[in-house]
């Protein structure tokens, strides 16, 4: 199998292709790395392939903020221009002028 390169990067603001939520990428798995039980819980007709990058998101919808695990095939760039409101985003990232996020510089111990 050929290695896949992730379409999105840490700090990118993305939205789900089908469901009304968006989030900031904070980690990337090159392939599916969750439990089989989690994968099987997704209805078969919308279950993503495992051989693609999966993204950990600080996610939000109209009602709440949470952490999501989403396949690359289900993500699109979020071009809304609206900043993320998830509280952990502000703890770890700084918003750049282009709307993307960069990780805060770590402080020496």
Buried (B, 14 or more C-beta within 10 A) or exposed (E): EEEEEBBBEBBBBBBBEEEEBBBBBBEBBEEBEEEEEEEEEEEEEEEBEEEBBBBBBBBBBEEEBEEBBBBBEBBEBBEEEEEBEBEEBBEBBEBEEEBBBEEEEEEEE
